[in-house]
């Protein structure tokens, strides 16, 4: 503990003598880190692996503890956090009231985001739900939050959606589906689901280990392993539990999870659940990954580098060749989440490893079955000994019911169609290039997308929500993504392209996006 006592002197004579001590206690309580890790200049994200959600929790706890309001954004170390609190304590007068969230307020725009409702302390655990409820009602009433509206039809290139706010149904151009190859509506897939359900019933009501294994599950695991050209496969009830179970089974508190800062939340939560050392490197920054790996050399036993193959809100692809090279040189294993790469990347659509010519070079490849493959569930492929270990130590496999036999049969049929109709992947990429060209030429910022996900980066949350509303008003549905899907200040529209979109769909979509962007000021007029 002497290291903290010595360091505290660096804060200067005006700091309360126990200020940093109290902040360290808060950070330790929120992260479960031993205090010896919490050095004054350790970067919260890059060195301590504290993601934005937990960091927000820390900031709110510090604000509550010291009675200060709205510490500045971007605090990245305990020293910076200490200085910000010291400044707030020395300069504050009467505390500034925060907005109440009442929908009847006279403000034209409530500038809070969903980030503001994660941490609200009250003896009544449900108090935060009422504050958020008023905010949600206002956003929904303004037709800005349009999440969860029900489909009344199949989701193809077009879909009928029921607007619960107006009570009316309407057909939309559908650009919010992950049905990348159109397999969800293929007659062979639908018939396979129906036939297996008639044969085996609706579900098994059991986990794989106790009464929940059907011959179709074993056949599906064999097919997925062959599809990915790996020795063995384990089937999970979902992609989220696949990451939770795999990471937490392999990584222990003396190991390290090293993750890209834009990884999916299931990877973040898997790392938290593992109890291991968490380290985050800057997005697709291989020099930063090398720095983090080198820093883990003396503090971690085993090391697991986990990345998305395709980043779900950005559409770009991880630098897998360099990740594999660096991991090998530092004795780390690699797990790639191919949720949005399966069916999209590679000539056969098998994912990121095929795309880079690295089949067999990646330790573990994870995928979801609810996107391209048109079912439900998740899977992991790798060496047989590793997969067998997961069957007994991945809690989200051992203690969860498996996917129904009908779903497994549909997935087998999806693999059949995908492998027998490779023209679907070619058509998907023709559509991706067409729409990406339209939008780039119109002046949109699509970041570095290289996949079926096209982000229209807007930044400002209000403008993004208003553009989403304007797009829907013109008969197109895509996702409006704000916090927690992306950090505050990085709001965007997320467009999913499929092989089912026609040339007319793509040109009409481009017109709609341009018109809506001009209406809302995202693009200039004329």
ZAVEXTOR-703177 format. One record per residue (C-alpha): residue in one letter; z, x, y. Coordinates in steps of 0.1 Angstrom, whole numbers, plus 2048, in hexadecimal, padded with zeros to 3 digits. Layout:
N
AZXY/...
//
This chain:
526
X800800800/X80481E817/X7DF81E81E/X7E27FD830/X800808844/X7ED827850/X7CD813858/X7DF7F986C/X7E6812887/X7C081488D/X7C17F089B/X7D17FC8BB/X7F37F68CA/X7EB7D28D6/X7E77C48B3/X8057B38A4/X8147CB88B/X80F7B486D/X7EE7A4877/X7D77B785F/X7F27B4844/X7F178E847/X7CB78D847/X7CA7A3828/X7E278B817/X7CB76E81F/X7AC780812/X7BE78B7F2/X7C97677EC/X7A67597F1/X7937737DC/X7AD77D7C2/X7A67A17CA/X7C27BB7C7/X7CB7C77EA/X7C17EA7E1/X79D7DF7E3/X7A17CF806/X79B7ED81C/X7967E7841/X7717F0842/X7667E3820/X7497CB826/X7527A881B/X7307A180B/X7207C2803/X73F7D47F5/X7577B97EC/X73E79F7E0/X74D7837F4/X7327697F8/X72D753816/X741735808/X760749800/X75D75C821/X75C73B834/X77C731821/X78C75282C/X78374D850/X790729851/X7B1735841/X7B575085B/X7AD737877/X7C771F869/X7E173A863/X7DF748886/X7D8728899/X7B67348A7/X7967208AA/X77472B8A0/X774750899/X75175F89F/X73675F884/X72C77F872/X74E78F86C/X7487A7850/X7687BC84B/X78E7B884C/X78E7CE86B/X7757B787D/X788798873/X7A97A887F/X7997B18A1/X78B78E8A5/X7AD77E89E/X7BE7968B6/X7A578E8D1/X7A97688CB/X7CF76B8CC/X7D07808EC/X7B776A900/X7BD7478F4/X7CB72C90B/X7CD7088FE/X7BB7058DD/X7986F68E0/X7956D58CE/X77C6D38B2/X7656B58AE/X77669989B/X75768F888/X75966B893/X73665C891/X73E6488B0/X7416678C7/X72B6688E5/X71D68A8DC/X6F768A8D7/X6F96A48BC/X7156AE8A5/X70F6D38A1/X7256D8883/X7156E0861/X7226D983E/X7326FB841/X74D6ED858/X75B6D583E/X7636EE822/X7856F7830/X79A6DC83F/X7BF6DE839/X7D46BE836/X7F06B2820/X7D8697815/X7BF6A97FE/X7A568E807/X7A769282C/X7896A882D/X77568E81C/X77A675838/X77168E852/X75169883F/X74A673838/X74766B85D/X730688862/X71B67E844/X71865A84F/X70B666871/X6F267E862/X6E6664849/X6E4649864/X6CD65F878/X6B666385A/X6BD688859/X6D068A838/X6B967A81E/X6C76897FF/X6C96777DD/X6B165B7E5/X6A664C7C3/X68464E7B4/X67462E7A8/X65763F796/X64E65E783/X64E67D799/X62A68B799/X6166957B8/X6226747C6/X6416607C1/X65063F7CC/X6736447DB/X68B6297E6/X69962F809/X6BD622805/X6C162282B/X6A5609832/X6A55F8810/X6805FF80C/X66B6127F3/X64E6297FC/X6366407EC/X6396657F7/X6256847F1/X63E6967DB/X6456BB7E4/X6696BC7D9/X6646BD7B3/X6696DC79D/X6516CD783/X63B6EA789/X6226E576D/X6246BF76C/X6336BF749/X64E6A5750/X63468974E/X61D696732/X61867C717/X6206956FB/X64169E70C/X64C67A712/X64266E6EF/X65668B6E0/X6756816F3/X67265D6E8/X66A6656C3/X68767E6BF/X69F6666D1/X69564A6B8/X69B66269B/X6BB6746A6/X6CB65C6BF/X6D465F6E3/X6EA67E6E0/X7026906C8/X72468D6DB/X72D6B06D1/X72B6D56DA/X7146ED6C8/X7306FC6B3/X7406DB6A9/X7276C069F/X70E6C46BB/X6F26D96AC/X6D26C96A1/X6B56DA690/X6A16D56B0/X6BA6EA6C3/X6B47076AC/X68F7026AC/X68F7026D3/X6A37226D4/X68B7336BD/X66D7276D2/X67D7326F2/X6847546E4/X6607586D9/X65374A6FA/X66776470D/X66077F6F2/X6847876EC/X6987886CC/X6B076B6D1/X6B974E6E7/X6D77386EF/X6D47156FC/X6EC708717/X6F16E5724/X6E36F0746/X6D770D75A/X6F770D76F/X70E710751/X6F672A742/X6FF74175F/X72373775F/X72873D73A/X71375D737/X721770754/X74576674E/X74276F729/X73479172E/X74679D74E/X76C7A274F/X7847AC76B/X77D7D1765/X7577CC767/X7407C5785/X7267AB78D/X70C7B87A5/X6F879C7B5/X6DD7967CF/X6EC7847ED/X6D37677EA/X6DA7607C5/X6DE73C7B9/X70172E7BC/X70472D796/X703753796/X71D7547B1/X73473D79F/X72F74F77E/X73A77078E/X75875F79D/X76174F77B/X75F77176A/X77B78077F/X7677A0781/X7607B679F/X7457A67B4/X72C7BA7C9/X70F7AC7DD/X6F17BF7E8/X6D97B6805/X6BD79F7FA/X6A27B37E7/X6AF7D37F7/X6AD7ED7DC/X6BD8087F1/X6DB7F27F5/X6DC7EA7D0/X6DC80F7C8/X6F98137E1/X70D7F77D0/X7068047AD/X7128277B7/X7318187C7/X7398067A6/X738826792/X75D82E794/X76C80B797/X75A7F777C/X7577FB757/X7387E674F/X71F7DB769/X7087BD76A/X6EC7B9784/X6E3795788/X6C578879C/X6AF76A79F/X68B770794/X67F7587AF/X6977517CA/X69A72B7CC/X69C7267F2/X6857427FC/X66A7447E1/X66976A7E0/X66C77F7C0/X6867997B8/X67B7BD7B6/X6817BE790/X6717E0789/X6887F27A1/X6A67DD796/X6A07E7772/X69B80B77B/X6BB80D790/X6D07FA777/X6C681275B/X6CD831770/X6F0823777/X6F8816755/X6F67F175F/X6E87D374C/X6D07BA75D/X6CF79475C/X6B278276C/X6B475C773/X69074F76E/X69872B778/X67B729791/X666744780/X66173475D/X63F72375D/X63673377E/X63675977B/X62176C761/X601764751/X613750736/X62D74374E/X64A75473C/X65976175C/X66277F771/X662799756/X63F79074B/X63478F770/X63E7B4773/X6347BF750/X6597C5747/X65B7B0727/X6787BD712/X6857D372F/X69D7B973D/X6BE7B572A/X6C278F72F/X6AA77573C/X6B8753746/X6A573374C/X6A970E753/X6986F373F/X6986D975A/X67C6E6770/X65B6F2761/X6656E973E/X66D6C5747/X68E6BF736/X6B36C873A/X6C76E7731/X6C770C736/X6C172A71F/X6C675071D/X6B1768708/X6BA78B6FE/X6C57A16E1/X6D378E6C3/X6F579E6C5/X6FA7946E9/X6EE7716E3/X70676D6C5/X72277A6DB/X71B75F6F5/X71C7446DB/X74174B6D6/X74C7576F8/X737743712/X74F726719/X733710728/X722712706/X74070F6EF/X7526F3701/X7346DE70D/X71F6C46FC/X6FB6CE6F6/X6DB6BE703/X6CF69F6EF/X6B66A46D2/X69D68F6E5/X69E6A7702/X69A6C56EB/X67C6B46DB/X66C6AF6FE/X6726D4706/X6616DF6E6/X6436C96F0/X6436D8713/X6416FB704/X6246EF6EE/X6116E170C/X6186FE722/X60B717709/X5ED7026FF/X5E26FA723/X5E471B737/X5CD70C751/X5EC6FA75F/X5FA71B76B/X5D972577B/X5D770378D/X5FA708799/X5F27297A9/X5D271C7B8/X5E77017C9/X60171A7D4/X5E77307E5/X5D67127F5/X5F5703805/X60472580F/X5E472E821/X5E470D834/X60871183F/X606736848/X5E673085D/X5F871486F/X61372D87A/X631724863/X64973F858/X64873F832/X65D76082E/X651774810/X64B7587F7/X6377627D8/X63D7437C3/X63A71D7C2/X65671A7DB/X64971A7FF/X66571C819/X65E71083D/X67872484F/X68571386E/X6A8721873/X6B8707889/X6C86EC874/X6C26CF88C/X69D6D788F/X6996DB86A/X6AA6B9863/X6946A987E/X6756B886F/X67F6AC84D/X68268985B/X66068C86C/X65069884C/X65F67A838/X653662853/X63066E84C/X633667827/X63B689818/X65C693807/X6696B6804/X68B6C5806/X69D6CC827/X6B46E881F/X6D36F0835/X6F56FF82D/X701704811/X6DD707803/X6D772381D/X6EE734836/X6F4723858/X6D772C86F/X6BE72F852/X6B470A84E/X69270383F/X67B6EA82E/X6766F3809/X6546EA7FA/X64E6EA7D5/X6296EC7CA/X61E6DF7A8/X5FF6E0793/X5FB6BB798/X5F56BC7BD/X5D06B57C6/X5BC6C77E1/X5C06A77F6/X5E66A87F1/X5E76CB7FE/X5D26C781C/X5E46A6825/X6066B8821/X5FB6D4838/X5F16BA853/X6136A884F/X6276C8852/X6136D3871/X6166B1882/X63C6AF87B/X6416D3887/X6306CC8A8/X6436AC8AD/X6656BD8A8/X65C6DE8BA/X65B6F489B/X6376FC8A4/X6286FA8C6/X6106DD8CF/X5EB6E28CF/
//
